[in-house]
Amino acid sequence: MCHYLINRLVDWMLPSPPTSFSSWIEVVKVLGAAIAFLIGLQQYRRSHVWKRLEFVSAQMKIFFDDRAVRSTMHMLDWRKKKMPLYKFRDEDDDAEVTVVYQDVAAALGIDPATRYDKKLSAIREAFERFLEYLARFEGFLEARAVEPTDLNPGLDYWMKLLSGHDTHAPEVTQEVLPSLWRFVDYFGYRDVRRLVNRYHPVAFPEFRG
């Protein structure tokens, strides 16, 4: 629309500029329409960006407020962490459980015959919830409801950590991430791999077991 208006104006003014009063009135009308259109477009874009950021803020709050997500973040961030592991299940169990990286790796096994005790099953469920949220964010990006830069402030640290390129976290990279990415690939969390790759290339090749 804006290009059309500008082209009309150029057609009128070139090769010879308007000479009559009525011609100048037409030029003013076209200029006014173009300016009004540009102002409206700018206002629409601002409104759209604001609504998008409001949406992102709401989704991030839901994500970080989730007990399972917070537990998962603790288990990724700490080599050894004592926490109320079962609270996200809405169980009346406030037991403080110590979780180490070896527990996390064991909980993320892919052998369907494996049986998990209460501690390992809770770890597994927490990670599943965490991955489901990440897959949901990728869905927002694929639908173009948000832009990668919108999610960057909240997710970039975790994307770098999960990618295996965080040089400040060598232990989680070596002890947890191999099991985590096998789990991701084996159980079909493809959106999670796509999401992380948007920010940092995943250092672990896709598992095709």
C-alpha positions as CSV (number, residue, x, y, z in Angstrom):
1,M,0.0,0.0,0.0
2,C,2.8,2.4,1.0
3,H,4.7,1.6,-2.2
4,Y,1.6,2.1,-4.3
5,L,1.1,5.6,-2.8
6,I,4.7,6.6,-3.3
7,N,4.6,5.3,-6.9
8,R,1.5,7.4,-7.6
9,L,3.3,10.4,-6.2
10,V,6.4,9.8,-8.4
11,D,4.2,9.3,-11.5
12,W,2.6,12.7,-10.9
13,M,5.7,14.6,-10.2
14,L,8.1,13.1,-12.8
15,P,9.1,14.0,-15.4
16,S,7.2,17.3,-14.8
17,P,6.1,18.6,-11.4
18,P,2.4,19.6,-10.8
19,T,1.6,23.0,-12.2
20,S,-2.0,23.6,-11.4
21,F,-3.6,24.1,-8.0
22,S,-5.8,20.9,-8.4
23,S,-2.7,18.9,-9.1
24,W,-1.0,20.1,-5.9
25,I,-4.1,19.2,-4.0
26,E,-3.8,15.7,-5.3
27,V,-0.2,15.5,-4.3
28,V,-1.1,16.7,-0.8
29,K,-3.8,14.0,-0.6
30,V,-1.4,11.3,-1.6
31,L,1.3,12.6,0.9
32,G,-1.3,12.7,3.6
33,A,-2.5,9.2,2.9
34,A,1.1,7.9,2.9
35,I,1.9,9.6,6.2
36,A,-1.3,8.4,7.8
37,F,-0.5,4.9,6.6
38,L,3.0,5.0,8.0
39,I,1.8,6.3,11.3
40,G,-0.8,3.6,11.5
41,L,1.8,0.9,10.6
42,Q,4.2,2.1,13.2
43,Q,1.5,2.1,15.9
44,Y,0.4,-1.4,14.8
45,R,3.9,-2.7,15.1
46,R,4.4,-1.2,18.5
47,S,1.2,-2.6,19.7
48,H,2.1,-6.0,18.2
49,V,5.5,-6.0,19.9
50,W,4.1,-5.0,23.2
51,K,1.4,-7.8,23.1
52,R,4.1,-10.3,22.1
53,L,6.3,-9.3,25.0
54,E,3.4,-9.5,27.4
55,F,2.7,-13.0,26.1
56,V,6.4,-14.0,26.5
57,S,6.5,-12.6,30.0
58,A,3.4,-14.6,31.0
59,Q,4.8,-17.8,29.6
60,M,8.2,-17.3,31.3
61,K,6.5,-16.8,34.6
62,I,4.5,-20.0,34.2
63,F,7.7,-21.8,33.3
64,F,9.9,-20.5,36.1
65,D,7.1,-20.8,38.7
66,D,6.6,-24.5,38.0
67,R,8.1,-26.6,40.9
68,A,9.2,-29.4,38.5
69,V,11.1,-26.9,36.3
70,R,12.8,-25.3,39.3
71,S,13.8,-28.8,40.6
72,T,15.2,-29.7,37.2
73,M,17.2,-26.5,37.0
74,H,18.6,-27.2,40.5
75,M,19.6,-30.7,39.4
76,L,21.3,-29.3,36.3
77,D,23.0,-26.5,38.1
78,W,24.3,-28.3,41.1
79,R,26.5,-31.4,41.2
80,K,25.0,-32.2,44.6
81,K,21.8,-30.6,45.8
82,K,19.5,-31.3,48.7
83,M,15.9,-30.4,47.9
84,P,12.2,-31.2,48.5
85,L,12.2,-33.4,45.4
86,Y,8.6,-34.7,45.7
87,K,6.8,-31.4,46.2
88,F,6.0,-30.8,42.5
89,R,3.9,-33.9,42.6
90,D,1.5,-32.2,45.0
91,E,2.2,-35.0,47.5
92,D,2.3,-34.4,51.2
93,D,6.0,-35.3,51.3
94,D,8.4,-32.5,52.3
95,A,11.3,-34.9,52.5
96,E,14.7,-33.3,51.6
97,V,16.4,-35.5,49.1
98,T,20.0,-35.2,48.1
99,V,20.4,-35.5,44.3
100,V,23.8,-35.9,42.5
101,Y,24.6,-36.0,38.8
102,Q,24.8,-39.8,38.8
103,D,21.2,-40.0,40.0
104,V,20.1,-37.7,37.2
105,A,21.9,-39.8,34.6
106,A,20.4,-43.0,36.0
107,A,16.9,-41.5,36.0
108,L,17.2,-40.6,32.3
109,G,17.7,-44.1,31.1
110,I,16.0,-45.3,27.9
111,D,15.7,-49.1,28.6
112,P,12.0,-49.8,28.8
113,A,12.6,-52.7,31.1
114,T,14.2,-50.5,33.8
115,R,12.3,-50.0,37.0
116,Y,12.8,-46.8,38.9
117,D,12.5,-46.2,42.7
118,K,10.6,-43.2,44.0
119,K,13.6,-40.9,43.9
120,L,14.6,-41.7,40.3
121,S,11.0,-41.7,39.0
122,A,10.5,-38.2,40.5
123,I,13.7,-36.9,38.8
124,R,12.5,-38.4,35.6
125,E,9.1,-36.8,35.8
126,A,10.6,-33.4,36.6
127,F,12.8,-33.6,33.6
128,E,9.9,-34.6,31.4
129,R,7.9,-31.6,32.6
130,F,11.0,-29.3,31.8
131,L,11.4,-30.8,28.3
132,E,7.6,-30.4,27.6
133,Y,7.9,-26.7,28.4
134,L,10.9,-26.3,26.1
135,A,9.1,-28.1,23.3
136,R,6.2,-25.7,23.9
137,F,8.5,-22.7,23.4
138,E,9.7,-24.2,20.1
139,G,6.1,-24.4,19.1
140,F,5.6,-20.7,19.7
141,L,8.7,-20.0,17.6
142,E,7.5,-22.2,14.7
143,A,4.1,-20.6,14.7
144,R,5.9,-17.2,14.7
145,A,4.0,-16.1,17.7
146,V,7.3,-15.0,19.2
147,E,10.8,-14.3,18.0
148,P,14.0,-16.1,19.3
149,T,15.2,-12.8,20.7
150,D,12.1,-12.6,22.8
151,L,13.0,-15.8,24.7
152,N,16.7,-15.1,24.8
153,P,16.8,-13.3,28.2
154,G,15.1,-16.1,30.0
155,L,16.4,-19.1,28.2
156,D,19.9,-18.4,26.8
157,Y,21.7,-19.6,29.9
158,W,19.8,-22.9,29.8
159,M,20.2,-23.2,26.1
160,K,24.0,-22.9,26.4
161,L,24.1,-25.3,29.3
162,L,22.0,-27.9,27.5
163,S,23.9,-27.6,24.3
164,G,27.1,-28.8,26.0
165,H,29.1,-25.6,25.2
166,D,29.1,-24.1,28.7
167,T,32.8,-24.2,29.7
168,H,31.8,-23.3,33.2
169,A,29.8,-26.6,33.6
170,P,32.1,-29.4,32.6
171,E,30.7,-31.9,35.0
172,V,27.1,-31.6,33.9
173,T,28.3,-31.8,30.3
174,Q,30.2,-35.0,30.9
175,E,27.9,-36.8,33.5
176,V,24.3,-35.7,32.6
177,L,24.0,-34.4,29.1
178,P,24.9,-37.6,27.2
179,S,22.0,-39.3,29.0
180,L,19.7,-36.3,28.7
181,W,20.2,-36.1,24.9
182,R,19.7,-39.9,24.4
183,F,16.5,-39.5,26.4
184,V,15.4,-36.5,24.3
185,D,16.0,-38.3,21.0
186,Y,14.7,-41.7,22.1
187,F,11.4,-40.3,23.4
188,G,10.9,-38.0,20.5
189,Y,11.4,-34.5,22.0
190,R,12.5,-33.3,18.6
191,D,11.3,-29.8,19.3
192,V,13.7,-29.5,22.2
193,R,16.7,-30.3,19.9
194,R,15.4,-27.7,17.4
195,L,15.0,-25.1,20.1
196,V,18.5,-25.5,21.6
197,N,20.0,-25.4,18.1
198,R,18.5,-22.0,17.5
199,Y,20.7,-20.6,20.2
200,H,23.7,-22.9,20.4
201,P,24.5,-25.9,18.3
202,V,24.0,-29.1,20.3
203,A,27.3,-30.8,20.9
204,F,25.7,-34.3,21.0
205,P,24.8,-36.0,17.7
206,E,21.3,-37.2,17.4
207,F,20.8,-40.7,19.0
208,R,19.1,-43.2,16.7
209,G,19.0,-46.3,18.8
